[in-house]
Amino acid sequence: MAELLGPLFVAFPSSIDLNSTKALLAVYLVAVDDIPLKSVKQAVLDFVKGTVPGHGKRFMPTTAELASHARTIRRKTEVPLGMLDFNDPEIQSDPDVIRQRQEAHEFTMKSL
């Protein structure tokens, strides 16, 4: 996941030292750790390209801005689980689908 955020640090350089950059990266990772990789990747690309409405394009987005935009992308692109064909090999191997199914199973088992 850290490699997905790299373009943000290149597109919006700052004068902070390496240790501070590592700490900042860790905070960004926490902000997006529950969001599918595809959505985070698209959000990063949108900020780098300057296509996020309301973003000033001069400074790096905050963790909240990145997470919020990534969640918006997820909502727009997510297919309800009931609509998926789980016999499709591509869907069966998708890490996001696997994670969501595991979380749903764990939640169900806790509820019993």
TAKAKA-V847760 format. One record per backbone hydrogen bond with DSSP energy under -1.0 kcal/mol. CO is the residue of the C=O (numbers start at 1). NH is the residue of the N-H. E is the energy in kcal/mol with one decimal. If there is no record, write none. Layout:
co->CO nh->NH e->E
co->CO nh->NH e->E
This chain:
co->1 nh->4 e->-1.2
co->5 nh->8 e->-1.3
co->5 nh->9 e->-1.1
co->6 nh->10 e->-1.4
co->7 nh->11 e->-2.9
co->8 nh->12 e->-2.2
co->17 nh->21 e->-2.3
co->18 nh->22 e->-2.4
co->19 nh->23 e->-2.0
co->20 nh->24 e->-2.6
co->21 nh->25 e->-2.6
co->22 nh->26 e->-2.1
co->23 nh->27 e->-1.7
co->24 nh->28 e->-2.2
co->25 nh->29 e->-2.4
co->26 nh->30 e->-1.8
co->27 nh->31 e->-2.0
co->28 nh->32 e->-1.3
co->32 nh->35 e->-1.9
co->36 nh->40 e->-2.0
co->37 nh->41 e->-3.0
co->38 nh->42 e->-2.1
co->39 nh->43 e->-2.2
co->40 nh->44 e->-2.6
co->41 nh->45 e->-2.3
co->42 nh->46 e->-2.5
co->43 nh->47 e->-2.2
co->44 nh->48 e->-2.6
co->45 nh->49 e->-2.6
co->46 nh->51 e->-2.5
co->52 nh->55 e->-1.9
co->62 nh->66 e->-2.4
co->63 nh->67 e->-2.6
co->64 nh->68 e->-2.7
co->65 nh->69 e->-2.4
co->66 nh->70 e->-2.5
co->67 nh->71 e->-2.4
co->68 nh->72 e->-2.1
co->69 nh->73 e->-2.2
co->70 nh->74 e->-2.4
co->71 nh->75 e->-2.6
co->72 nh->76 e->-1.9
co->73 nh->77 e->-1.8
co->74 nh->78 e->-2.4
co->80 nh->83 e->-2.4
co->81 nh->84 e->-1.2
co->85 nh->88 e->-2.1
co->88 nh->92 e->-2.4
co->89 nh->93 e->-1.5
co->94 nh->98 e->-2.5
co->95 nh->99 e->-2.5
co->96 nh->100 e->-2.5
co->97 nh->101 e->-2.6
co->98 nh->102 e->-2.3
co->99 nh->103 e->-2.6
co->100 nh->104 e->-2.4
co->101 nh->105 e->-2.4
co->102 nh->106 e->-2.8
co->103 nh->107 e->-2.5
co->104 nh->108 e->-2.3
co->105 nh->109 e->-2.5
co->106 nh->110 e->-2.1
co->107 nh->111 e->-1.7
